[in-house]
Amino acid sequence: MAISLLILVLEILFIFKPLSLQIRNTIKNLIVAQRKSDDSAKEIKKLFQEKEKSLQELQELNFVIDNAALFASTKQDGNVVFISKKFNELLGRNDQDINRPLYEILTTDEGQQQYLAEVLKSNRKNIRTEEIRIKTAKGESLWLDMSIIPMHQSSAQQSILILCSDITERKKNEQKVAQLTQANYEETMRQKQLQASQIVEGQEEERKRIAKDIHDGIGQMLTALKFNIESINLTNKEKTAEKIEYIKSLASDLIKGVRTATFNLTPPELSDHGIFPALHKMTHELSKLTGKNILFENKTDENIRFNSLEETNIYRVVQEAVNNAIKYAEANFILVTINYNDNILSVVIDDDGKGFDDSILGKVPKNTSEGGMGLFFMKERMNYINGRLFINSIPGKGTRVTINYKTDGQEYIDRQE
């Protein structure tokens, strides 16, 4: 009995164990299949979402092309395949116009149409870019920056993409700039011609002034000297002695006049020792001749020499400023201050004269009697050496003239002073 039961158990085990294993494997395979099915469903859902996103982006791109871009496509023969809404609106066209060659849609000008027809029909492998002027259906003249892009290059019926930008405003601005440049050039030339005529006029006025000074001063003294010498009567010793004393005084004045004229023309100190001693000498001599209180203040420790052209022009500008203070401003006190730091030579002329309205400085000078030509030549001399001139004046409170000149660094110290 026990043996029979044992045999029965063994039979059950041998029969149902393989079946149990088979069932387990089946369940396991079903689970794996379910997981794969779920993964596939997720992948399909993801692909569907990406498809929807791509379709949305494509719709947005189509909207941009149609409403924002100047875009068209044509066949090789030039007939339109597609043209954007914005392009049609710019050209003054409607949807019915697209069944025509693009060169007829782009412009109503026949000459422009012929040129565009040749451009669009020509077989090209590279992108071509041109700036083209067109005439729209509304009669407006526009400029387009056009890019012609060949497509399907292996095909005999090659299609073409056209991308354009409206550059009309840029072209108008370029034309305005060109007109302004031309106007500025003509104005500059006119100013130069005016300046040249004023310089010639100023030179003539300067010659007349020198001639007048010689005639009225030295000439009259020489004439008086001649008459007094001729009128000497040696028999009248008392009168002769008086005339000789007068002749001595006259000769002294004559020498002083000659020295003054010579000094104003070519001061020897300027060429021999430079701008610092020359300005010192000028202020000293003018103070003696005019009785005005004209002072010179040198804030440098050394006598520095500069290029002769620079020294001459700066000297003449200072001379003109001081003379203006004496003649026109009726100043009693004039201070000339000179300094040199960081390769910048600075000269300041201050006076306590009656001053003037410095708004006239921007106006063209009329004549020398107003002092305008003197100011004009001061500016021209400083411009010639690339220096700067500043004039500040208040009516009733005096004038300050400032000269600034940046040197080239080739200065040297004169030890001869």
C-alpha positions as CSV (number, residue, x, y, z in Angstrom):
1,M,0.0,0.0,0.0
2,A,2.8,2.4,0.9
3,I,4.6,1.5,-2.2
4,S,1.6,2.1,-4.4
5,L,1.1,5.6,-2.9
6,L,4.7,6.4,-3.5
7,I,4.5,5.4,-7.1
8,L,1.3,7.5,-7.5
9,V,3.1,10.6,-6.1
10,L,6.0,10.1,-8.4
11,E,3.7,9.8,-11.4
12,I,1.9,13.0,-10.4
13,L,5.3,14.9,-10.1
14,F,6.6,13.7,-13.4
15,I,3.4,14.6,-15.2
16,F,2.5,18.1,-13.7
17,K,6.0,19.5,-13.2
18,P,6.7,20.1,-16.9
19,L,3.3,21.5,-17.3
20,S,3.9,23.9,-14.4
21,L,7.1,25.0,-15.9
22,Q,5.4,25.5,-19.3
23,I,2.7,27.6,-17.6
24,R,5.3,29.8,-15.8
25,N,7.2,30.4,-19.1
26,T,4.0,31.3,-20.8
27,I,3.1,33.8,-18.2
28,K,6.6,35.3,-18.2
29,N,6.4,35.7,-22.0
30,L,3.0,37.3,-21.7
31,I,4.4,39.8,-19.2
32,V,7.4,40.6,-21.5
33,A,5.1,41.0,-24.5
34,Q,2.9,43.4,-22.5
35,R,5.8,45.5,-21.5
36,K,7.0,45.7,-25.1
37,S,3.4,46.6,-26.2
38,D,3.4,49.4,-23.6
39,D,6.8,50.7,-24.8
40,S,5.6,50.6,-28.4
41,A,2.5,52.5,-27.4
42,K,4.6,55.2,-25.7
43,E,6.9,55.4,-28.7
44,I,3.9,55.7,-31.1
45,K,2.5,58.4,-28.8
46,K,5.8,60.3,-28.8
47,L,6.1,60.0,-32.6
48,F,2.6,61.3,-32.9
49,Q,3.3,64.3,-30.7
50,E,6.5,65.1,-32.6
51,K,4.5,64.8,-35.8
52,E,1.9,67.3,-34.5
53,K,4.7,69.6,-33.4
54,S,6.3,69.4,-36.8
55,L,3.0,70.2,-38.5
56,Q,2.5,73.1,-36.2
57,E,6.0,74.5,-36.9
58,L,5.5,74.0,-40.6
59,Q,2.2,75.9,-40.4
60,E,4.0,78.7,-38.5
61,L,6.8,78.7,-41.1
62,N,4.2,78.9,-43.9
63,F,2.5,81.8,-42.1
64,V,5.8,83.6,-41.7
65,I,6.8,83.1,-45.4
66,D,3.4,84.1,-46.6
67,N,3.0,87.2,-44.4
68,A,6.5,88.3,-43.5
69,A,8.9,87.3,-46.2
70,L,9.3,88.6,-49.8
71,F,9.4,85.0,-51.2
72,A,8.6,83.4,-54.6
73,S,9.4,80.3,-56.5
74,T,9.4,79.8,-60.3
75,K,9.9,77.2,-62.9
76,Q,12.9,77.4,-65.2
77,D,10.8,79.3,-67.8
78,G,10.1,82.0,-65.2
79,N,6.4,81.2,-64.5
80,V,5.4,81.6,-60.9
81,V,4.8,78.5,-58.8
82,F,4.3,80.4,-55.5
83,I,4.5,84.0,-54.3
84,S,4.0,85.1,-50.7
85,K,1.2,87.3,-49.7
86,K,3.5,90.1,-48.4
87,F,5.4,90.1,-51.7
88,N,2.1,90.4,-53.6
89,E,1.0,93.3,-51.4
90,L,4.3,95.1,-51.9
91,L,4.1,94.7,-55.7
92,G,0.4,95.9,-55.7
93,R,-0.7,92.5,-57.1
94,N,-3.5,90.0,-56.3
95,D,-3.8,86.3,-56.4
96,Q,-5.1,86.3,-60.0
97,D,-1.7,87.8,-61.2
98,I,0.3,84.8,-60.3
99,N,-0.5,82.9,-63.5
100,R,2.2,85.0,-65.3
101,P,6.0,85.1,-65.5
102,L,7.6,86.5,-62.4
103,Y,9.4,89.2,-64.3
104,E,6.0,90.6,-65.4
105,I,4.7,90.6,-61.9
106,L,7.8,92.2,-60.4
107,T,7.8,95.4,-62.5
108,T,5.7,97.2,-65.1
109,D,8.7,98.7,-66.8
110,E,9.4,96.9,-70.0
111,G,13.1,97.5,-69.9
112,Q,13.3,96.1,-66.4
113,Q,11.1,93.1,-67.5
114,Q,13.5,92.2,-70.3
115,Y,16.5,92.3,-67.9
116,L,14.8,90.2,-65.2
117,A,13.6,87.7,-67.8
118,E,17.2,87.1,-68.8
119,V,18.4,86.9,-65.2
120,L,15.6,84.4,-64.2
121,K,16.0,82.2,-67.3
122,S,19.7,81.8,-67.2
123,N,21.0,78.4,-65.9
124,R,23.2,79.0,-62.9
125,K,24.7,76.7,-60.3
126,N,25.5,79.4,-57.8
127,I,23.3,81.8,-55.9
128,R,23.1,85.2,-57.6
129,T,22.5,88.4,-55.6
130,E,21.6,91.8,-57.2
131,E,20.1,95.1,-56.2
132,I,17.3,95.8,-58.7
133,R,15.0,98.7,-59.2
134,I,11.4,97.9,-60.0
135,K,8.2,99.8,-60.8
136,T,5.1,98.3,-59.0
137,A,1.5,98.1,-60.3
138,K,0.8,101.1,-58.1
139,G,3.4,103.1,-60.0
140,E,5.8,103.2,-57.0
141,S,9.5,102.9,-57.6
142,L,11.2,100.4,-55.3
143,W,14.6,98.9,-54.7
144,L,14.9,95.1,-54.0
145,D,17.9,93.2,-52.8
146,M,17.2,90.0,-54.7
147,S,18.8,86.5,-54.1
148,I,18.2,84.0,-56.9
149,I,18.7,80.5,-55.6
150,P,18.7,77.6,-58.2
151,M,17.2,74.3,-57.1
152,H,17.2,70.7,-58.5
153,Q,20.4,71.4,-60.5
154,S,20.4,68.0,-62.2
155,S,16.9,68.6,-63.7
156,A,16.4,70.2,-67.0
157,Q,13.3,71.9,-65.6
158,Q,15.3,73.6,-62.9
159,S,13.2,75.5,-60.4
160,I,14.2,78.8,-58.8
161,L,13.7,80.3,-55.3
162,I,13.6,84.1,-55.1
163,L,14.2,85.8,-51.7
164,C,14.0,89.6,-51.6
165,S,14.4,92.5,-49.2
166,D,12.9,95.9,-49.6
167,I,15.9,98.3,-49.5
168,T,14.1,101.4,-50.8
169,E,14.6,103.4,-47.6
170,R,18.3,102.5,-47.5
171,K,18.7,103.6,-51.1
172,K,17.0,106.9,-50.4
173,N,19.2,107.4,-47.4
174,E,22.3,106.7,-49.5
175,Q,21.1,109.2,-52.0
176,K,20.6,111.8,-49.3
177,V,24.1,111.1,-47.9
178,A,25.5,111.5,-51.4
179,Q,23.7,114.8,-51.9
180,L,24.8,116.0,-48.5
181,T,28.4,114.9,-49.2
182,Q,28.3,116.8,-52.5
183,A,26.8,119.8,-50.8
184,N,29.4,119.7,-48.0
185,Y,32.1,119.4,-50.6
186,E,30.8,122.4,-52.5
187,E,30.4,124.4,-49.3
188,T,33.9,123.5,-48.2
189,M,35.3,124.6,-51.6
190,R,33.3,127.8,-51.4
191,Q,34.6,128.5,-47.9
192,K,38.2,127.8,-49.0
193,Q,37.8,130.2,-51.9
194,L,36.3,132.8,-49.6
195,Q,39.2,132.2,-47.1
196,A,41.7,132.5,-49.9
197,S,40.2,135.8,-51.0
198,Q,40.2,137.0,-47.4
199,I,43.8,136.0,-47.0
200,V,44.8,138.0,-50.1
201,E,42.7,140.9,-48.9
202,G,44.3,140.7,-45.5
203,Q,47.8,140.6,-47.0
204,E,46.9,143.8,-49.0
205,E,45.6,145.4,-45.9
206,E,48.7,144.5,-44.0
207,R,50.9,146.0,-46.7
208,K,48.8,149.2,-46.7
209,R,49.2,149.4,-42.9
210,I,52.9,149.0,-43.1
211,A,53.1,151.5,-45.9
212,K,50.9,153.9,-43.9
213,D,53.1,153.5,-40.7
214,I,56.2,154.2,-42.7
215,H,54.7,157.1,-44.5
216,D,53.0,158.7,-41.5
217,G,55.8,157.9,-39.0
218,I,59.2,157.4,-40.5
219,G,58.5,159.3,-43.7
220,Q,57.3,162.4,-41.9
221,M,60.2,162.3,-39.5
222,L,62.7,162.0,-42.4
223,T,61.0,164.9,-44.1
224,A,61.1,167.0,-41.0
225,L,64.8,166.0,-40.4
226,K,65.6,167.1,-44.0
227,F,63.9,170.5,-43.7
228,N,65.5,171.2,-40.3
229,I,69.0,170.3,-41.6
230,E,68.5,172.5,-44.7
231,S,67.2,175.4,-42.6
232,I,70.3,175.6,-40.4
233,N,71.9,179.0,-40.5
234,L,75.5,178.8,-39.2
235,T,75.6,182.5,-38.6
236,N,72.8,182.3,-36.1
237,K,74.5,180.1,-33.5
238,E,71.7,180.2,-31.0
239,K,69.0,179.0,-33.5
240,T,71.5,176.5,-34.9
241,A,72.1,175.0,-31.4
242,E,68.3,174.7,-30.9
243,K,67.8,173.0,-34.3
244,I,70.7,170.6,-33.7
245,E,69.0,169.6,-30.4
246,Y,65.7,169.1,-32.2
247,I,67.4,167.2,-34.9
248,K,69.0,164.9,-32.3
249,S,65.6,164.3,-30.7
250,L,64.0,163.7,-34.2
251,A,66.8,161.3,-35.1
252,S,66.2,159.4,-31.8
253,D,62.5,159.1,-32.6
254,L,63.3,158.1,-36.1
255,I,65.6,155.3,-34.9
256,K,62.9,154.2,-32.5
257,G,60.3,154.2,-35.3
258,V,62.6,152.1,-37.6
259,R,63.2,149.7,-34.7
260,T,59.5,149.3,-34.0
261,A,58.7,148.7,-37.7
262,T,61.5,146.2,-38.0
263,F,60.6,144.5,-34.8
264,N,56.9,144.1,-35.9
265,L,58.0,142.6,-39.2
266,T,60.8,140.2,-38.2
267,P,61.7,140.1,-34.5
268,P,65.3,138.8,-34.3
269,E,64.7,137.2,-30.9
270,L,62.2,134.8,-32.4
271,S,64.6,133.3,-34.9
272,D,67.7,133.5,-32.6
273,H,66.2,132.3,-29.3
274,G,62.7,131.2,-29.8
275,I,59.1,131.9,-28.7
276,F,59.8,132.5,-25.0
277,P,62.4,135.3,-25.3
278,A,60.5,136.8,-28.3
279,L,57.2,137.2,-26.4
280,H,59.1,138.6,-23.4
281,K,60.8,141.1,-25.7
282,M,57.5,142.0,-27.4
283,T,55.6,142.7,-24.2
284,H,58.5,144.8,-22.8
285,E,58.8,146.9,-26.0
286,L,55.1,147.4,-26.4
287,S,54.8,148.4,-22.7
288,K,57.5,151.1,-23.3
289,L,56.0,152.3,-26.6
290,T,52.3,152.5,-25.4
291,G,52.7,153.3,-21.7
292,K,50.3,150.3,-21.0
293,N,51.0,147.8,-18.2
294,I,51.9,144.8,-20.3
295,L,53.4,141.9,-18.4
296,F,55.0,138.6,-19.3
297,E,54.9,135.5,-17.1
298,N,56.9,132.4,-18.0
299,K,55.9,129.3,-16.0
300,T,58.6,127.1,-17.5
301,D,62.1,126.5,-16.1
302,E,63.9,126.2,-19.4
303,N,63.9,128.0,-22.7
304,I,62.4,125.4,-25.0
305,R,62.7,125.7,-28.8
306,F,60.1,124.4,-31.2
307,N,59.7,124.2,-35.0
308,S,60.2,127.6,-36.6
309,L,56.9,127.4,-38.4
310,E,55.1,126.7,-35.1
311,E,56.9,129.4,-33.2
312,T,56.3,132.0,-35.9
313,N,52.5,131.4,-36.1
314,I,52.1,131.3,-32.4
315,Y,54.1,134.5,-32.0
316,R,51.9,136.2,-34.6
317,V,48.7,135.1,-33.0
318,V,49.9,136.4,-29.6
319,Q,51.0,139.6,-31.2
320,E,47.6,140.1,-32.8
321,A,45.8,139.4,-29.5
322,V,48.0,142.0,-27.7
323,N,47.5,144.6,-30.4
324,N,43.8,144.0,-30.4
325,A,43.7,144.6,-26.6
326,I,45.7,147.8,-27.1
327,K,43.8,149.2,-30.2
328,Y,40.3,148.0,-29.9
329,A,39.8,147.0,-26.2
330,E,41.6,150.0,-24.9
331,A,43.1,147.8,-22.1
332,N,45.4,149.3,-19.5
333,F,46.6,145.9,-18.2
334,I,47.6,143.0,-20.3
335,L,49.1,139.7,-19.0
336,V,50.8,137.2,-21.3
337,T,51.3,133.8,-19.6
338,I,53.2,130.9,-21.3
339,N,53.5,127.3,-20.1
340,Y,54.6,124.0,-21.4
341,N,53.5,120.6,-20.0
342,D,52.9,117.1,-21.4
343,N,54.0,118.2,-24.9
344,I,51.3,121.0,-24.9
345,L,52.4,124.6,-25.3
346,S,49.8,127.0,-23.8
347,V,49.7,130.8,-24.1
348,V,47.0,132.9,-22.4
349,I,46.5,136.6,-23.0
350,D,44.3,138.4,-20.4
351,D,43.3,142.0,-20.6
352,D,41.0,144.4,-18.6
353,G,39.7,146.1,-21.7
354,K,36.1,146.8,-22.7
355,G,35.5,143.4,-24.2
356,F,33.1,142.5,-27.0
357,D,30.1,140.3,-27.8
358,D,31.9,137.0,-28.6
359,S,28.9,135.8,-30.7
360,I,30.5,137.6,-33.7
361,L,33.3,135.0,-33.6
362,G,31.1,132.6,-35.7
363,K,30.4,135.2,-38.4
364,V,32.4,135.9,-41.5
365,P,34.5,139.1,-41.0
366,K,33.6,142.1,-43.1
367,N,36.7,144.4,-42.9
368,T,39.7,145.2,-40.9
369,S,38.2,148.2,-39.3
370,E,36.0,146.0,-37.1
371,G,38.9,143.8,-36.0
372,G,37.2,140.8,-37.6
373,M,40.0,140.1,-40.1
374,G,42.5,140.0,-37.2
375,L,40.5,137.3,-35.4
376,F,40.1,135.5,-38.7
377,F,43.8,135.3,-39.3
378,M,44.4,134.2,-35.7
379,K,42.1,131.2,-36.3
380,E,43.7,130.5,-39.7
381,R,47.2,130.5,-38.3
382,M,46.3,128.1,-35.5
383,N,44.4,125.8,-38.0
384,Y,47.4,125.8,-40.2
385,I,49.6,124.2,-37.5
386,N,46.7,122.1,-36.1
387,G,46.5,124.2,-32.9
388,R,43.4,125.4,-31.0
389,L,42.3,128.9,-30.3
390,F,39.7,129.9,-27.6
391,I,38.4,133.4,-27.2
392,N,36.2,134.4,-24.3
393,S,35.0,138.0,-23.8
394,I,32.4,139.8,-21.7
395,P,31.5,143.3,-22.6
396,G,32.9,145.7,-20.0
397,K,34.9,142.9,-18.2
398,G,37.8,142.1,-20.6
399,T,38.9,139.3,-22.9
400,R,40.9,136.1,-22.5
401,V,42.6,134.5,-25.5
402,T,43.9,130.9,-25.0
403,I,46.3,129.2,-27.4
404,N,46.9,125.4,-27.1
405,Y,49.3,123.6,-29.3
406,K,50.3,119.9,-29.0
407,T,53.9,119.6,-30.2
408,D,55.4,116.7,-32.0
409,G,57.9,115.9,-29.2
410,Q,60.9,117.1,-31.2
411,E,61.6,120.1,-28.9
412,Y,65.0,121.0,-27.4
413,I,66.3,123.3,-24.7
414,D,68.2,126.4,-25.9
415,R,71.2,127.0,-23.5
416,Q,72.2,130.2,-25.3
417,E,69.7,132.4,-23.4
